[in-house]
């Protein structure tokens, strides 16, 4: 069953954890495509503060990070007149649906989720919240009868889990939940961090365009490169600096840097300086709006409040159907 708004557009939903200052991986992996698509769909975006509790244990940090993410969303171009922006925790039924879905979700399905296994491999302590993360994510998606979920490639599996759960629910209780589809930017590879792994706050390898310039420069200059001497040619396709530069630069600028690598006499230090300049240029207007909104947090809070009202209206309708179907109501 597909739910559409009064404008007959398909419904799109996206969210991000408030687990720290957002970075280039967040922006190019998921956030940019959401702002690019916001006029094409009836759009919803939430700040996933319940999800963040798997890693953020300080309540003051969680509150501050939640406002930080909302501020950044508005800074990068999200229009609150067209998009419903809200906090996950402001929707009372998200945990109700999560429990209902938990009673249908096979253990094996969760055990196969690569995100959980990856975090265990990195030494992150296992708890039920980390293990059951995909069920809560499925609730986030299914509660609003979302048609499309734009995600980074590393989150694609979680949308597939939501699809599996929705199909199982509908087979058991009737055609109630919308089976969602995902949308990724196929041309965008996983964004490398300064150590060459996927850029992630969990790995402490990020570059954030919302930091001050001194911090951004420090992050860029720490990007790991090989030991090829300055005078020798270098392979741009094996370089983390070049991979990041490609996300920000024009085709002509990319080709120019490529030829610099291949021609020799061009050091990684030169490439890092060009990358730093490109980050500051690309995010210039966004950074200006961000620092302006940091001084106007009452406006950001009001946007979240209005978004929660709309999100709850839809969630209430969905859960009325779900509760009746399962015998709770």
N, C-alpha and C positions, 0 to 999 in steps of 0.2 A: 504494500500500500504506500503510495507516494503522496506526501503532503506538500502543497504549494501555497504560497501566500496569495493575497488578493491581487497582486500584480502578475500572477500566473508564472512567476519565475520559479525555478527549482531552488530548493533550500540548501545552502552551503553552511558548514560549521567547521570552525578551527579553534584551536586553543594552544596555550603554551604555559609551561610551568614557571612560576615566579621563584626560581631557585638561584637567582643571581643576575648580575648585569648581563643583558643580552649581547650576543656576539655575532660575528659574520656568519657562522654556521646556522644560527637561528634565522637570521634575516634571509639568506639566500636559500636555505633548505626548505622554509615553509612560509615565513611571514611576508616576504615580497610577493609571492604568488597570490596570497590572500588579498592583499591590497589591490593587486592587479585585477582580481576577479570580482571585487566588491560590488560593482555596478551590474555585473552579468547575472548575479544570483540574489535571492533573498538571503542576506548574509548575517551569520551569528558568529561571534568570537568570544571565548571565555578565558578568564585567567584561572588556570588550574591549580588553585591553592591547596585543595585536598591532595592532589597528586604530589605536590611539592613536599608534603609532610613525610614522605619516605626518605628525604635527605635533609630537609631543613627542620631542625628541632628547636630553634630559638624563636619564640613567638614574635618578638620585636622585629627580628630579621624578616620573618614571613610577612608581617604586615607591611613593612617598608618595601619589600620586593614586589608585593602585589601592586602597590601604587606605582612602582617603578615600571613594571611591565605595561600597565594601562597607559602611562605617560608615553612610553616608547611607541606603543601601537598608534596613538594619536599623532605622534611626531612623524611617523613614516608615511602618513597619508590616509589612515583609516578615518572615514567620515561618519561621525555618530548620527547624522541625519539619515544615512542609508544602511548603517550597520548596527546591529544590536550587540553592544559590548557590555559584558557583565562578569561578575565573579562567580566561579563554580559554586562556592559555598553559600551564595545568596539564593540558590534554587533548592528549595527544601526537599524536592522529590528525587534528587540525583542519587542519594544513598538508598532510597526505597527501591528504585528500579535496579540498582546495583545488586541488592540482596535477591530480588526476584530472579535476575539473570544468573546469579551465583548458583541457584538451585538447579540450573539447567546446564551449567558449563562443565564439561569433562575435565578432570585433573590433567589428563594427558595433553589436552589442548594448551593449557597454561604452561605445562612443563616444557613444551616445545618452543615457547616464545624466546627468540634470540636475545631480546633486551634483558630479560631476567638472567639468562645464562651468562651474558656478557658482563653484567654488573657483578655477578658472583665471581667471575674470573678475575675481575679487577679488585677483589677484596672488599666489596661493599657488603655489609652484614645483611643476611637474608632475614626478612620478616614477612608476615602475611600481607602487609600492604604492598611490598615490592612484588610478591608473587601474584597477588590478585589485581595488580595494576591494570591489566588488559580488560578485566570485567568492569571496573569503574570507567575506563575509557569507553567501553561499549555503551555503558549507561549514558555517558556524556553525548555520544553520537545519536543513540536511538531515542532518547528522551524527547528530542526536538524533531523527530522524524526527518532527519537530515538525508538529503539525496546525494550530496557531494561532500567529501572531506579532503581538502588539500593538505598534503603532508610531505615531510621530507621522506626520502627513500627508506630511511631506517625505521620509520613508523608505519610503513605500508602493511607489515604483518599484523599490526594491531587493528587496522581497519578490516583486514580479512577475518580476524577473530570476531569482530563485531558483526560481520556479515553472517558467519557461521552460527553465532548465537541467535541472531534475529530470525534466521531461517528455522532453527530448531524451535524457537518460541512460537512462530507462526504455524508450524506444522502441528504443534500441540494444542494451541489455544485459538487459532484463527488468524486471519490476515490483518494483524494490528500494527506491527512494527514495520517501518520502512527499511528495506535492505539497502544499505548505503553503498556508494561507489567511492573510490579514492581518485585523487588527481595529483600527480607529481610533475615536477619540471624535469622531463626526461633529458634535457640538454645540460642539466646542472649536476655535476658529479658531487659526491660527498665532499664537503668543504674540509680541507686539511687544517689541522691545528699547527701550532708552531713546532711541534715535535713530529709532524707527519702523520699522526693518527687522526681519526675523525675529530673535528673540533668539538669539544664538549667541556662543560664546566666540571664534569666528573673527573676529567683527565688533567684539569688545570693547564690547558694548552690554548686558551682562547685569545682572540683579539676583539675588543669591543669598540665600535666607532662612537660609543657614548661616553667613553672615558675622556679625561683631559688629554691634550696633545702630547704632553710629556710621557704619560703612561702608554699611549698608543705607540709612540716611537720606541719605547722600551720593549713592548711586546713584539713589534715588527723586527727589531734588530736581533731578537732571540730566536727567530725562525731557523730551524736546523737545515743546514746545507752540507754538501759533500766537501771534500778537500781539494777539488780541482784548482790548480793555480790560476791566478788572474789572467795570465797571457794565453792560456789554452782555451779551445772551444768547450762549450758546455751543452748538455742535453736539457733543453727547456722542459721537455715532457716528463722529466724525472725530478723536477725542482718544485718544492713547496711554495717558494716565492712566486714563481711564474704561474702556478695553479691558482693562487689567490688573485694575482694581477688580472688574470683572464676574466674573473667575475666582475671586475670593475671597469675595465678599459674598453675602448672602441676596437673594432677589428683592425684598423690601421695601427693603433698603438700596440696592440698585441703582436702584430706581425713585425713591427719595428723592434720590440724587445726580443722576439724570437731570433731575429737576424743578429742582434747584439750578442746573444748567447752563442750562436753558432760561429760567429766571426772571431771570437777570442778577444782578449784585451778588455774584457768587460767583466767586472767582478760582481760577486753576490752582494757586496755592500752597495754597489751602484743600483742593483735591482731592488734592494730593500728600500733605498731612498725614493725610488720611483713609485714603489708600492705605497709607502707612507703618504706621499703627495697625492696619489690617486684616491686613497681612502678619505683623506680630508676634503678633497674636491668633490667626490661622489656623494659624501654625506654632509656637505656643507649646509644646505638649506634644512635638512633633517636635524642636524645638530643645533642649529639656531632655534628651531621650533621646540626642540626638546628642552633646552635650557630656559626658554620662555615659559613652558608649561610647568617646569619644576617650581616656578614662582607662583603658580596658579593651581595648586592642588585641589582647591575647592571645586573648580570646574571639572577636573578629572573625576572626583568623587561623585559629582552630580551626574556625569555621563554614565558611570557604573550603576548608580541608583535607578536611573530611567531604564537602562538595559535590563536590570534584574526584574523590573515590573513586566516587561514584555516576555522575557524568557519564562517567568513563572506562569504566565497565562497559557503558554503552549504546553509547558510541562504538566500543568494541572489537567489539561485535556487528555494528554497521553496517559497519565497515570490513572485517570478515571476509567479509561478503557482497559488498562492492564489489570487494575485491581478487580474490576468486574469479571474479567476473563479468568483470573486465577482463583477467584472465590473469596477474596479478602473483603470485597464490597458487594 
